[in-house]
């Protein structure tokens, strides 16, 4: 009879521990999901900013191309002022 009581106590304690571990695991999973959402949002912001930087660089390059003409045959550069003086 005493062994039955001991086994009941063992199973009760084991059940409580398993339930606590399950609750702890669920809480950890919820935290990880929240962290992953924040990382995903940060990645989206980085992608948007990278696209804007690319656009800005293209715009800056076009502005520079307007002021500096590269002679591809000689490898020389010529500014607009130099072209006007030469003309």
ABEGO torsion letter per residue (X at the ends): XAAAAAAAAAAAAAAAAAAAAAAAAAAAAAAAAAAAAAAAAAAAAAAAAAAAAAAAAAAAAAAAAAABBBBAAAGBBBBAAAAAAAX
